Amino acid sequence: MAAAPVWSVDPRTGKQREQVAVEATAEEVDEAVRAARDAAPALADRTVRAAFLRTAADLLEEAGDHLVEAADAETALGPVRLTGELARTCYQLRSFAGIVDEGAFLGVVIDHPDDSATPPVPDLRRYKIPLGVVAVYSASNFPFAFSVPGGDTASALAAGCPVVVKAHPDHPGTSELVASVLRRAAQRHGVPEGVVGLVHGFDAGVELVEHPLVAGAGFTGSIRGGRALFDAAAARPVPIPFHGELGSLNPVVVTEAAAAERGEEIGTGLAGSMTLGVGQFCVKPGLVLAPEGAGGDRLVKSLTDAVSNTGSGVLLDHRMRDNFVAGVRERAELPDVDAPVTPGAGGEHTVSAGFLTVPAARLAAEGAHDLLLEECFGPVTVVARYADDAEITAVLSRLPGNLTATVQLSSREAAGESGRGAELLAELTPLAGRVLVDGWPTGVAVAPAQHHGGPYPATTSTSTSVGGTAVERWLRPVAYQNTPEALLPPELRDANPLGLPRRLDGRLEH
């Protein structure tokens, strides 16, 4: 049987643009994984790794206009958005290069022998080593930042792990172009081009997670797809860590005092956040708890005006468009659900933004309205109007894990004068990996303190996929006991020839 073609499709028209590849067979997946495994020794030198990452950023910038044009043709995300995303991606690559240079991520700990301890302590030296080949599953909504050159790839390479990327079918042409850039960067530093493998096709994605030489996986996508791969990773004869980002509702709580103080401002901010990128951000606020009464009414009026002035947009593909139209229709037909601005089909190839309202009491108990507590990908949010604080607590208690949770407070509450701000933070913290006060969750800064993850189903592990600590996903610790100096890795020798930060006999050295 001939291999299935992989087409680049224009989401603005639904028409095929060009064939860019064919779906990988099991044999081709095996070849890609083995080539990645064979490239691993070239990443052993941290100086080479850091230089590779910086060159990758440089070459991506040089090809920027071409890459943005290709990505826009396949995603309809627009040149402005994509240019910013590519810049973010290059910054992330350089940030990981700096982390590699510093070396603190290796977690070097040395304990010299201590016979006076109970029990006695032998000579112990611990650090972290790369897992091996990492499978990366690209996201649909970020053709750069969460795809071939994105955080999973950058952090894995920083850890010393080669990658094989399963391209997303929404931007296969962009994936091929970016992979070629990364391979050119690798070759400039003597790293085999197999260090970044690329495969296409659903079956190839399954073959990849099941391959015995794959030692870990990173995924960004749907709950259904991510859970299937997560289960496959766990069911292997040798299970592997699977770091998946699956889905998130990203709840927002607006206090009564905040709505009274600045309801119009909150409504406008919410509109901007929920429609950003045609509602295709993983941290889009999908559920907003707003008070009944005058303050909440002003918020809804402001939200109505802002969303009504938002033009229709193109989703990443027509399957997503159909799912969005069907999803909002099903939600809008539930009892006591209103649509001040009706979301749905904006045209043959577009969707229109909107939002739904519902009494919070409908969400406080199990039933048909549970559908409103599930993510709906696209430019829609649900505003649940609550009567009192007890209804807030009741709804929050029914939510699954999330990437983010946000609270909008009044100035007095933010200053800690009423205690209500602290109470809500305590309720929201167990629900999410990032808790925001008086802001909006869209936008994930690349920073050392960032955490992009959360309780299941937001993610399948406690790790982050954004920020410097993302590198820790692809490492495992190993300790050497009573090992002669000449046999120790350079990182663990007393003389510290590499100048690494370390903890020596309980003292932190820089």
Residue pairs with C-beta under 8 A, 6 or more apart in sequence:
3 22
3 23
3 24
3 25
4 22
4 23
4 201
5 19
5 21
5 22
5 23
6 19
6 20
6 21
6 22
6 23
6 167
6 169
6 172
6 200
6 201
7 16
7 17
7 18
7 19
7 20
7 172
8 16
8 17
8 18
8 19
8 20
8 73
8 74
8 171
8 172
8 173
9 15
9 16
9 17
9 74
9 170
9 317
10 16
10 17
10 73
10 74
10 76
11 74
11 75
11 76
11 170
11 314
11 315
11 316
11 317
11 318
11 349
12 76
12 314
12 349
13 349
14 318
14 349
17 73
17 74
17 173
18 173
20 172
20 173
20 176
21 167
21 172
21 176
21 200
22 200
23 200
23 201
23 202
23 203
23 204
24 32
24 199
24 200
24 201
24 204
24 207
25 204
26 203
26 207
28 199
28 204
29 164
29 199
29 204
29 207
29 208
29 211
30 207
30 211
32 164
32 194
32 197
32 198
32 199
33 133
33 164
33 197
33 208
33 211
33 213
33 214
34 213
35 192
35 194
35 197
36 133
36 162
36 163
36 164
36 194
36 195
36 196
36 197
37 132
37 133
37 162
37 213
38 192
38 194
39 162
39 186
39 191
39 192
39 193
39 194
39 195
40 130
40 132
40 133
40 160
40 161
40 162
40 195
42 48
42 190
42 191
42 192
42 195
43 49
43 52
43 130
43 157
43 160
43 161
43 162
43 191
43 195
44 160
46 100
46 101
46 103
46 160
46 498
48 189
48 190
48 191
49 97
49 100
49 157
49 158
49 160
50 97
50 98
50 100
50 101
51 97
51 189
52 157
52 185
52 186
52 188
52 189
52 191
53 93
53 94
53 96
53 97
53 100
53 154
53 157
53 158
54 93
54 94
54 97
55 185
55 188
55 189
56 93
56 149
56 181
56 182
56 185
56 186
57 89
57 90
57 91
57 93
57 94
57 97
58 185
59 181
59 182
59 184
59 185
60 67
60 86
60 89
60 90
60 93
60 149
60 178
60 181
61 86
61 87
61 90
63 177
63 181
64 83
64 86
66 177
67 86
67 144
67 174
67 177
67 178
67 181
68 79
68 82
68 83
68 86
69 79
70 173
70 174
70 177
71 77
71 82
71 143
71 144
71 171
71 174
72 78
72 79
72 82
73 173
74 143
74 170
74 171
74 172
74 173
74 174
75 82
75 141
75 143
75 170
75 171
75 174
75 316
76 313
76 314
76 315
76 316
77 85
77 143
77 277
77 316
81 277
82 143
82 144
85 142
85 143
85 144
85 145
86 144
88 144
88 145
88 446
89 144
89 145
89 149
89 150
89 154
91 446
92 145
92 150
92 151
92 154
92 446
92 466
93 149
93 154
95 446
95 468
96 154
96 155
96 157
96 158
96 468
96 471
97 158
99 105
99 158
99 468
99 471
100 158
102 501
103 491
103 498
103 499
103 500
103 501
104 500
104 501
105 128
105 158
105 159
105 468
105 471
105 472
105 475
106 127
106 128
106 475
106 491
106 500
107 126
107 127
107 128
107 477
108 125
108 126
108 127
108 491
108 492
108 500
108 501
108 502
108 503
109 124
109 125
109 126
109 127
109 502
109 503
110 124
110 125
110 126
110 492
110 494
110 502
110 503
110 504
110 505
111 121
111 123
111 124
111 125
111 505
111 506
112 123
112 505
113 120
113 121
113 122
113 123
114 120
114 121
122 481
122 482
123 481
123 482
123 483
124 479
124 480
124 481
125 479
125 480
125 483
125 488
125 492
126 477
126 478
126 479
126 480
126 492
127 477
127 478
127 489
127 491
127 492
128 472
128 475
128 476
128 477
128 478
129 160
129 475
129 476
129 477
129 478
130 159
130 160
130 161
130 474
130 475
131 159
131 161
131 215
131 216
131 241
131 474
131 475
131 476
132 161
132 213
132 214
132 215
132 216
133 161
133 162
133 163
133 164
133 211
133 213
133 214
133 215
134 152
134 156
134 161
134 162
134 163
134 164
134 214
134 215
134 216
134 217
134 218
134 474
135 163
135 164
135 165
135 166
135 208
135 209
135 211
135 214
135 216
135 217
135 218
136 148
136 150
136 152
136 153
136 156
136 163
136 164
136 165
136 166
136 217
136 218
137 165
137 166
137 168
137 205
137 217
137 218
137 219
137 220
137 221
137 229
138 146
138 147
138 148
138 150
138 165
138 166
138 167
138 168
138 171
138 175
138 220
139 146
139 147
139 150
139 168
139 220
139 221
139 282
140 168
140 170
140 171
140 221
140 280
140 316
140 317
140 320
141 277
141 280
141 281
141 282
141 316
142 150
142 220
143 168
143 170
143 171
143 174
143 175
144 150
144 174
144 178
145 151
146 152
146 220
146 465
147 165
147 167
147 168
147 171
147 174
147 175
147 178
148 165
148 167
148 174
148 175
148 178
148 179
148 182
148 196
148 198
149 178
149 181
149 182
151 465
151 466
151 470
152 163
152 218
152 220
152 243
152 465
152 470
153 163
153 165
153 182
153 196
155 465
155 470
155 471
155 473
155 474
156 162
156 163
156 216
156 218
156 473
156 474
157 163
157 195
157 196
158 471
159 471
159 473
159 474
159 475
160 474
161 215
161 216
161 474
162 194
162 195
162 196
162 197
163 195
163 196
163 197
164 197
164 198
164 199
164 208
164 214
165 175
165 179
165 196
165 197
165 198
165 199
166 199
166 200
166 204
166 205
166 208
167 175
167 176
167 198
167 199
167 200
168 175
169 200
169 317
170 316
170 317
172 200
175 198
175 200
176 198
179 196
179 198
182 196
183 193
183 195
183 196
186 192
186 193
186 195
186 196
187 193
199 205
199 208
205 229
206 229
206 232
208 214
208 217
209 217
209 229
209 232
209 233
209 236
209 240
209 242
210 232
210 236
212 236
212 237
212 238
214 240
215 240
216 240
216 241
216 242
216 243
216 473
216 474
217 229
217 233
217 240
217 241
217 242
217 243
217 244
218 243
218 244
218 465
218 473
219 225
219 226
219 229
219 230
219 242
219 243
219 244
219 245
219 246
220 244
220 245
220 282
220 465
221 244
221 245
221 246
222 246
222 247
223 246
223 247
223 457
226 244
226 245
226 246
226 247
226 460
227 244
227 246
227 457
229 242
229 244
230 242
230 244
230 460
233 239
233 240
233 241
233 242
234 242
241 461
241 473
242 460
242 461
243 459
243 460
243 461
243 463
243 465
243 473
244 459
244 460
244 461
245 282
245 403
245 452
245 453
245 458
245 459
245 465
246 456
246 457
246 458
246 459
246 460
247 282
247 375
247 457
247 458
248 282
248 283
248 286
248 375
248 401
248 402
248 403
248 404
248 454
248 457
248 458
249 286
249 287
249 373
249 374
249 375
249 399
249 400
249 402
250 283
250 284
250 285
250 286
250 287
250 402
250 403
250 404
250 405
250 406
250 432
250 441
251 285
251 286
251 287
251 288
251 289
251 396
251 399
251 402
251 405
251 406
251 428
251 431
252 270
252 285
252 287
252 288
252 289
252 405
252 406
252 407
252 408
252 441
253 288
253 289
253 392
253 396
253 405
253 406
253 407
253 408
253 424
253 428
254 263
254 266
254 288
254 289
254 290
254 291
254 296
254 299
254 407
254 408
255 291
255 407
255 408
255 409
255 410
255 413
255 420
255 424
256 291
256 293
256 295
256 296
257 409
257 410
257 412
257 413
257 418
257 420
258 266
258 295
258 408
258 409
258 410
258 413
259 266
259 290
259 291
259 293
259 295
259 296
259 298
259 299
259 408
260 294
260 295
260 410
261 295
261 410
261 411
262 410
263 295
263 296
263 297
263 298
263 299
263 302
264 298
264 299
264 301
264 302
265 302
266 299
266 302
266 408
267 298
267 299
267 300
267 301
267 302
267 303
267 304
267 305
267 306
268 302
268 303
268 306
269 440
270 285
270 288
270 299
270 303
270 381
270 440
271 302
271 303
271 306
271 307
271 310
272 306
272 440
273 284
273 285
273 440
273 441
273 442
274 284
274 285
274 286
274 307
274 353
274 355
274 379
274 380
274 381
275 307
275 310
275 353
275 379
276 284
276 442
277 442
278 313
278 314
278 315
278 351
278 353
278 378
278 379
279 353
279 377
279 378
279 379
279 380
280 315
280 316
280 377
280 378
281 442
282 403
283 403
283 404
283 441
283 442
283 443
283 444
284 381
284 441
284 442
285 381
285 406
285 440
285 441
285 442
286 375
286 376
286 380
286 381
286 382
287 372
287 373
287 381
287 382
287 384
287 399
288 381
288 382
288 383
288 384
289 360
289 384
289 386
289 391
289 392
289 395
289 396
290 296
290 299
290 300
290 383
290 384
290 385
290 386
291 385
291 386
292 385
292 386
292 387
296 385
299 383
300 340
300 357
300 383
303 340
303 355
303 383
304 340
304 341
307 341
307 353
307 354
307 355
308 341
310 353
310 379
312 346
312 347
312 350
312 351
312 352
312 353
313 346
313 350
313 351
313 353
313 379
314 321
314 349
314 350
314 351
315 321
315 324
315 351
315 378
318 349
320 377
320 378
321 345
321 349
321 350
321 351
323 377
324 343
324 344
324 351
324 376
324 377
324 378
324 380
325 344
325 345
325 351
327 376
327 377
327 378
327 380
328 343
328 344
328 354
328 356
328 376
328 378
328 380
329 344
330 371
331 337
331 356
331 371
331 372
331 376
331 382
332 339
332 342
332 356
334 358
334 362
334 368
334 369
334 371
334 372
335 362
335 368
336 358
336 359
336 362
337 356
337 357
337 358
337 362
337 369
337 372
338 356
338 357
338 358
339 354
339 355
339 356
339 357
340 354
340 355
340 357
341 353
341 354
341 355
342 352
342 354
343 351
343 352
343 353
343 354
343 355
343 356
343 378
343 379
343 380
344 351
344 352
344 354
345 351
345 352
346 352
351 378
351 379
352 379
353 379
353 380
354 379
354 380
355 380
355 381
355 382
355 383
356 372
356 380
356 381
356 382
356 383
357 382
357 383
357 384
357 385
358 369
358 372
358 382
358 383
358 384
358 385
359 384
359 385
360 384
360 385
360 386
360 387
360 391
360 392
360 394
360 395
361 387
361 391
362 369
362 372
362 384
363 369
363 370
363 372
363 373
363 384
363 394
363 395
363 398
364 391
364 394
364 395
364 398
365 394
366 398
370 398
372 382
372 384
373 398
373 399
373 400
384 395
386 392
386 395
392 424
392 427
393 427
396 427
396 428
396 431
399 431
400 455
400 456
400 457
400 458
401 431
401 432
401 454
401 455
401 456
401 457
401 458
401 459
402 431
402 432
402 433
402 454
402 455
402 458
403 432
403 433
403 434
403 441
403 452
403 453
403 454
403 458
403 459
404 432
404 433
404 434
404 435
404 436
404 441
404 454
405 428
405 429
405 431
405 432
405 434
405 435
405 436
406 428
406 435
406 436
406 437
406 439
406 440
406 441
407 421
407 424
407 425
407 428
407 435
407 436
407 437
407 438
408 438
409 420
409 421
409 424
409 437
409 438
412 418
413 420
413 421
414 421
414 437
414 438
416 422
421 437
425 435
425 437
428 435
429 435
430 455
431 454
431 455
432 454
432 455
432 458
433 451
433 452
433 453
433 454
433 455
433 458
433 459
433 464
434 441
434 450
434 451
434 452
434 454
444 450
444 452
444 466
445 466
446 466
446 467
447 467
448 467
448 468
448 469
449 467
450 464
450 466
450 467
451 464
451 466
451 467
451 469
452 464
452 465
452 466
452 467
453 459
453 461
453 462
453 463
453 464
453 465
459 465
461 473
463 469
463 470
463 472
463 473
464 470
465 473
480 488
480 489
480 492
485 493
485 494
490 497
490 498
491 498
491 500
496 502
496 509
501 508
501 509
501 510
502 508
502 509
503 509
